[in-house]
Amino acid sequence: MTEPCNKVLYISAPVGSGHVRAAKAVGLAMRGLDAEVTVDYADFFHFFSPYIGQTILKSYFAILDVFPQLYGKMYGWGNTSPLALKGQELVNGYLAERIYRYIKQTSPSAIVCTHATPAGLTAYLIKKAGLAIPVFGVVTDFTIHRLWVYPELTGYFVANETMREMLAVHGVGHEKSFALGIPVDQKFSLIYSKEKARTSLSLSQDRKTVLLMGGGAGVMPMTKIIRACDDTGLSLTILAVAGNNRSLYRQLEKTKQQLKNCELKIYGYVDNVHELMAVSDLLISKPGGMTSAEALSLGLPMLIYRPIPGQEEANTRYLIEKKAALKAGSLEEVQVILQTLFVVCPERLEELGLCSRGEGRPQAAEGIAKNILKTMRNA
């Protein structure tokens, strides 16, 4: 009698929280569809020395903070250079044995990768070690990098049809890709009353509310943006999410005492982003794929501040093309846009919200989970 196909291993990376949130969203949706399914989550950094993992993360965030143009050049080079592909193959070979041991120990029926590196590792194992279970890639941006693409994978789940065409150019047939959206938690599929949500969070009903995210990793000048908002003279409620960045939290507390017009609410790490988005009229943030997908699902307009070259710029182009977001390259532009949306042309804000809602795919996680389960059962 054969072993039932009921265990799924999700492999992500802690480079930002989006990859992990995507894995959890699909895993929860899968458990909701089939209670017999077991889900296991792994961080590919755990397959080598913690020192190496921390060094990689610190270097990554330092480049984003100090020299984002370098990151953009590295991103572009990796997307086009045959040498980058060869380098990735060597990295995959170096790490493959460690991840393969974990796969053999856990014996999953399928693997889901929400980051390009574990996708490459599992593709290497399919080619070199005979890994013979379904492996899926879930891409968490509105564009796809060349180092994400491995024809060996069973299937890909992407945000839009353009990404399917990009995959096809590099050897992943249309029959293996599905434009179901970026998976978000089911909480982002609910309909919220802004008034009730504001009451539950003890927020003013009379002020426009701006949600500020993206500073937790230290890559967005939150305090400067808050002061710029205050200098407009607008009476706003600003919700600032510092994440696990304690230094930023302390800076925000000092800034709060200096504001003349705006009310500032400060949050550390939160697990109710859906509520914070539901009460807000505008999100000022970096255009991470997951954060953007969550905002779209709730119809929350975005103001993207100084996107970093690479996938952030690509995500920004997509969101602006869909009329769901605006971009500011300076604090002065932030001020002009706030005045426009909240005073001069409030109908523009409403239009952004409608377009955002139209692009939202709040059921993406369930659609992806259904597809994976179907493939597992037919394998």
C-alpha positions as CSV (number, residue, x, y, z in Angstrom):
1,M,0.0,0.0,0.0
2,T,1.4,3.4,-1.1
3,E,2.1,6.3,1.3
4,P,-0.7,8.9,1.0
5,C,0.4,12.2,-0.7
6,N,-0.3,14.6,2.1
7,K,2.9,16.4,3.2
8,V,4.0,19.7,1.6
9,L,7.3,21.3,2.3
10,Y,7.4,25.1,1.9
11,I,10.9,26.6,1.5
12,S,11.3,30.4,1.7
13,A,13.9,33.0,2.8
14,P,14.0,35.7,5.4
15,V,15.0,38.4,2.9
16,G,12.1,40.7,3.9
17,S,9.0,39.0,5.3
18,G,7.1,38.6,2.1
19,H,8.5,35.2,1.0
20,V,7.6,33.7,4.4
21,R,4.1,35.3,4.4
22,A,3.4,33.9,0.9
23,A,4.4,30.4,2.1
24,K,2.2,30.7,5.2
25,A,-0.7,32.0,3.1
26,V,-0.7,29.0,0.7
27,G,-0.1,26.6,3.5
28,L,-3.1,27.8,5.5
29,A,-5.2,27.7,2.4
30,M,-4.1,24.2,1.7
31,R,-5.0,23.1,5.2
32,G,-8.4,24.7,4.8
33,L,-9.0,22.7,1.7
34,D,-7.8,19.4,3.1
35,A,-7.3,18.9,6.8
36,E,-5.4,15.7,6.1
37,V,-2.5,17.7,4.5
38,T,0.6,18.3,6.7
39,V,2.6,21.5,6.0
40,D,6.2,22.0,6.9
41,Y,8.0,25.4,6.6
42,A,11.8,25.7,6.1
43,D,14.1,28.7,5.8
44,F,16.9,27.9,3.3
45,F,19.4,29.9,5.5
46,H,19.1,27.1,8.0
47,F,20.9,24.7,5.7
48,F,24.3,26.4,6.3
49,S,26.1,28.3,9.1
50,P,24.1,30.9,10.9
51,Y,27.1,33.2,10.5
52,I,26.9,32.9,6.7
53,G,23.2,33.6,6.8
54,Q,23.6,36.7,9.0
55,T,26.4,38.0,6.9
56,I,24.4,37.7,3.7
57,L,21.4,39.5,5.3
58,K,23.5,42.3,6.7
59,S,25.3,42.8,3.4
60,Y,22.0,42.8,1.5
61,F,20.4,45.4,3.7
62,A,23.6,47.5,3.8
63,I,23.6,47.7,0.0
64,L,20.0,48.6,-0.1
65,D,20.5,51.4,2.5
66,V,23.9,52.8,1.4
67,F,24.2,52.0,-2.3
68,P,20.9,51.0,-3.9
69,Q,22.2,51.7,-7.4
70,L,24.7,48.9,-6.9
71,Y,21.9,46.5,-6.0
72,G,20.1,47.6,-9.2
73,K,23.2,46.9,-11.3
74,M,23.6,43.5,-9.7
75,Y,19.9,42.8,-10.3
76,G,20.2,43.8,-14.0
77,W,23.5,41.8,-14.4
78,G,21.9,38.7,-12.9
79,N,19.0,39.0,-15.2
80,T,21.0,39.0,-18.4
81,S,24.5,37.6,-17.9
82,P,25.3,33.9,-18.7
83,L,28.1,34.2,-16.1
84,A,25.5,34.9,-13.4
85,L,23.6,31.7,-14.4
86,K,26.8,29.8,-14.2
87,G,27.6,31.3,-10.8
88,Q,24.1,30.3,-9.6
89,E,24.7,26.7,-10.8
90,L,27.9,26.6,-8.7
91,V,26.1,27.9,-5.6
92,N,23.3,25.4,-6.1
93,G,25.8,22.6,-6.3
94,Y,27.5,23.7,-3.1
95,L,24.2,23.9,-1.1
96,A,22.3,21.1,-2.7
97,E,23.5,18.2,-0.5
98,R,22.5,20.0,2.7
99,I,18.9,20.7,1.5
100,Y,18.7,17.2,0.0
101,R,19.3,15.7,3.4
102,Y,16.5,17.7,4.9
103,I,14.1,16.7,2.1
104,K,14.9,13.0,2.6
105,Q,14.4,13.3,6.3
106,T,11.0,15.0,6.0
107,S,9.8,13.0,3.0
108,P,7.4,15.6,1.5
109,S,5.0,14.7,-1.3
110,A,5.6,18.1,-2.9
111,I,7.8,21.2,-2.4
112,V,6.7,24.8,-2.8
113,C,9.5,27.5,-3.1
114,T,8.6,31.1,-2.5
115,H,12.2,32.4,-3.2
116,A,14.4,32.0,-6.2
117,T,17.3,30.4,-4.4
118,P,15.5,27.3,-3.1
119,A,13.8,27.1,-6.5
120,G,17.3,26.8,-8.0
121,L,18.4,24.3,-5.4
122,T,15.5,22.0,-5.9
123,A,15.8,22.3,-9.7
124,Y,19.5,21.2,-9.3
125,L,18.4,18.2,-7.3
126,I,15.9,17.2,-10.0
127,K,18.6,17.3,-12.6
128,K,21.5,15.9,-10.6
129,A,20.0,13.7,-7.8
130,G,16.8,12.4,-9.3
131,L,14.4,14.3,-7.0
132,A,11.1,12.9,-8.3
133,I,8.4,14.8,-6.5
134,P,6.4,17.9,-7.7
135,V,8.2,21.2,-7.1
136,F,6.4,24.5,-7.5
137,G,7.6,28.1,-7.6
138,V,5.5,30.9,-6.2
139,V,6.8,34.3,-7.3
140,T,6.1,37.2,-4.9
141,D,6.7,40.2,-7.3
142,F,5.0,41.6,-10.3
143,T,8.0,40.8,-12.4
144,I,10.2,37.7,-12.7
145,H,14.0,37.6,-12.6
146,R,16.0,35.2,-14.8
147,L,17.5,33.5,-11.7
148,W,13.9,32.4,-10.8
149,V,13.4,30.4,-14.0
150,Y,14.0,26.6,-14.0
151,P,12.2,24.5,-16.6
152,E,12.7,21.5,-14.3
153,L,10.1,22.7,-11.9
154,T,6.6,21.2,-12.1
155,G,4.8,24.6,-12.2
156,Y,4.9,28.3,-11.5
157,F,2.4,30.6,-10.0
158,V,2.8,34.2,-10.9
159,A,1.0,37.6,-10.6
160,N,0.1,38.3,-14.3
161,E,0.1,37.1,-17.9
162,T,3.2,39.1,-18.8
163,M,5.2,37.0,-16.4
164,R,3.9,33.8,-18.0
165,E,5.3,35.1,-21.3
166,M,8.6,35.8,-19.7
167,L,8.7,32.2,-18.4
168,A,7.8,30.9,-21.8
169,V,10.7,32.7,-23.5
170,H,13.1,30.9,-21.1
171,G,11.7,27.4,-21.6
172,V,8.8,27.1,-19.2
173,G,5.8,26.2,-21.3
174,H,2.4,27.9,-20.8
175,E,1.0,24.6,-19.5
176,K,3.3,24.9,-16.5
177,S,2.5,28.5,-15.4
178,F,-0.6,30.0,-13.9
179,A,-1.3,33.7,-13.4
180,L,-3.3,33.4,-10.2
181,G,-1.9,36.4,-8.3
182,I,0.4,36.8,-5.3
183,P,-0.9,34.8,-2.4
184,V,-2.0,36.8,0.6
185,D,-3.6,35.7,4.0
186,Q,-7.3,35.1,3.9
187,K,-7.8,38.1,6.3
188,F,-7.1,40.3,3.3
189,S,-10.1,38.8,1.4
190,L,-12.6,40.1,4.0
191,I,-14.7,43.2,3.7
192,Y,-14.1,45.7,6.5
193,S,-16.1,48.7,7.7
194,K,-13.6,51.5,8.0
195,E,-15.6,53.2,10.7
196,K,-15.9,50.1,12.8
197,A,-12.2,49.3,12.3
198,R,-11.2,52.8,13.3
199,T,-13.3,52.5,16.4
200,S,-11.7,49.2,17.4
201,L,-8.3,50.8,17.1
202,S,-9.3,54.0,18.9
203,L,-8.6,56.2,15.9
204,S,-10.3,59.4,14.9
205,Q,-13.1,59.2,12.4
206,D,-12.6,62.8,11.2
207,R,-9.0,62.6,10.1
208,K,-7.6,61.1,6.9
209,T,-5.4,58.1,7.9
210,V,-2.0,57.4,6.3
211,L,-0.3,54.0,6.9
212,L,3.5,54.1,6.8
213,M,5.4,50.8,6.3
214,G,8.7,49.7,5.1
215,G,11.0,51.2,7.7
216,G,11.5,48.0,9.7
217,A,14.5,47.0,7.7
218,G,15.9,50.5,7.9
219,V,15.5,51.2,4.2
220,M,13.0,54.0,4.3
221,P,13.3,57.4,6.1
222,M,10.1,57.2,8.1
223,T,10.8,60.1,10.5
224,K,11.6,62.4,7.6
225,I,8.4,61.4,5.8
226,I,6.4,62.0,8.9
227,R,7.8,65.5,9.4
228,A,7.1,66.2,5.7
229,C,3.5,65.1,6.2
230,D,3.2,67.3,9.3
231,D,4.7,70.3,7.4
232,T,1.8,70.2,4.9
233,G,-0.5,71.5,7.6
234,L,-2.9,68.7,7.0
235,S,-4.6,67.2,10.0
236,L,-3.7,63.5,9.5
237,T,-3.5,60.3,11.6
238,I,-0.3,58.6,10.7
239,L,0.1,54.9,11.6
240,A,3.9,54.1,11.5
241,V,4.9,50.4,11.7
242,A,8.5,50.1,12.9
243,G,8.6,46.3,12.9
244,N,11.4,44.8,14.9
245,N,13.6,48.0,14.4
246,R,13.9,49.2,18.0
247,S,16.1,52.1,17.0
248,L,13.5,53.4,14.6
249,Y,10.8,52.9,17.2
250,R,12.7,55.2,19.6
251,Q,13.2,57.8,16.8
252,L,9.5,57.7,16.1
253,E,8.7,58.4,19.8
254,K,10.9,61.5,19.7
255,T,9.3,62.6,16.4
256,K,5.8,62.2,17.9
257,Q,6.6,64.9,20.4
258,Q,7.6,67.4,17.7
259,L,4.5,67.2,15.5
260,K,2.1,70.2,15.3
261,N,-0.6,69.0,13.0
262,C,-0.6,65.2,12.7
263,E,-1.4,62.5,15.2
264,L,1.1,59.7,15.2
265,K,0.4,56.1,16.3
266,I,3.5,54.0,16.6
267,Y,3.6,50.2,16.2
268,G,6.4,47.7,16.5
269,Y,6.0,44.2,15.1
270,V,2.3,43.7,14.3
271,D,0.2,40.7,13.1
272,N,-2.9,42.9,12.2
273,V,-1.6,44.6,9.0
274,H,-5.0,43.8,7.5
275,E,-6.7,46.0,10.1
276,L,-4.2,48.8,9.7
277,M,-4.7,48.8,6.0
278,A,-8.5,48.6,6.4
279,V,-8.6,51.8,8.4
280,S,-6.2,53.7,6.1
281,D,-6.9,56.0,3.2
282,L,-3.4,55.8,1.8
283,L,-0.3,53.6,2.2
284,I,3.2,55.1,1.9
285,S,5.6,52.3,1.5
286,K,8.3,50.5,-0.5
287,P,6.6,48.4,-3.3
288,G,7.4,45.0,-1.9
289,G,5.4,42.4,-3.8
290,M,3.5,41.0,-0.8
291,T,2.8,44.4,0.8
292,S,1.5,45.6,-2.6
293,A,-0.6,42.5,-3.1
294,E,-2.2,43.0,0.4
295,A,-3.0,46.6,-0.3
296,L,-4.5,45.7,-3.7
297,S,-6.7,43.1,-2.1
298,L,-8.1,45.7,0.3
299,G,-8.4,48.5,-2.3
300,L,-5.8,50.7,-0.5
301,P,-4.1,53.2,-2.8
302,M,-0.3,53.3,-2.5
303,L,2.2,56.1,-2.6
304,I,5.6,54.5,-3.4
305,Y,8.6,56.3,-2.0
306,R,11.9,56.2,-4.0
307,P,11.8,52.6,-5.2
308,I,15.1,50.8,-5.3
309,P,16.4,49.8,-8.8
310,G,15.5,46.2,-9.5
311,Q,12.3,44.5,-8.6
312,E,11.1,47.5,-6.7
313,E,11.2,49.7,-9.8
314,A,9.6,46.9,-11.8
315,N,6.8,46.5,-9.3
316,T,6.3,50.3,-9.3
317,R,6.0,50.4,-13.1
318,Y,3.3,47.7,-12.9
319,L,1.3,49.4,-10.1
320,I,1.4,52.8,-11.8
321,E,0.4,51.3,-15.2
322,K,-2.6,49.7,-13.4
323,K,-3.4,53.2,-11.9
324,A,-3.3,51.7,-8.4
325,A,-0.3,53.7,-7.1
326,L,1.6,56.9,-7.4
327,K,5.4,57.5,-7.0
328,A,7.3,60.1,-5.1
329,G,11.0,60.7,-5.6
330,S,11.4,63.2,-2.9
331,L,9.8,64.5,0.3
332,E,8.6,67.6,-1.6
333,E,6.7,65.2,-4.0
334,V,5.2,63.4,-1.0
335,Q,3.8,66.8,0.2
336,V,2.4,67.7,-3.2
337,I,0.7,64.4,-3.7
338,L,-0.8,64.5,-0.2
339,Q,-2.3,67.9,-0.9
340,T,-3.6,66.7,-4.2
341,L,-5.2,63.6,-2.9
342,F,-6.7,65.0,0.3
343,V,-7.5,68.6,-0.7
344,V,-7.3,69.6,-4.3
345,C,-8.5,66.4,-6.1
346,P,-10.0,63.8,-3.6
347,E,-11.7,62.1,-6.5
348,R,-8.2,61.0,-7.6
349,L,-7.8,59.1,-4.3
350,E,-11.1,57.4,-4.9
351,E,-10.0,56.4,-8.5
352,L,-6.8,55.0,-7.1
353,G,-8.7,52.9,-4.6
354,L,-11.1,51.5,-7.3
355,C,-8.2,50.6,-9.5
356,S,-6.4,49.0,-6.6
357,R,-9.4,46.9,-5.7
358,G,-9.8,45.9,-9.3
359,E,-6.2,44.5,-9.4
360,G,-6.5,42.7,-6.1
361,R,-6.4,38.9,-6.1
362,P,-7.4,38.0,-2.5
363,Q,-8.2,34.4,-3.4
364,A,-4.8,33.7,-5.0
365,A,-3.6,31.5,-2.1
366,E,-6.7,29.3,-2.4
367,G,-6.3,29.0,-6.1
368,I,-2.6,28.1,-5.8
369,A,-3.4,25.5,-3.1
370,K,-6.1,23.9,-5.2
371,N,-3.8,23.6,-8.1
372,I,-1.0,22.0,-6.1
373,L,-3.3,19.6,-4.4
374,K,-4.7,18.5,-7.7
375,T,-1.2,17.9,-9.1
376,M,-0.2,15.9,-6.0
377,R,-3.2,13.7,-6.3
378,N,-2.6,13.0,-10.0
379,A,1.1,12.4,-9.6
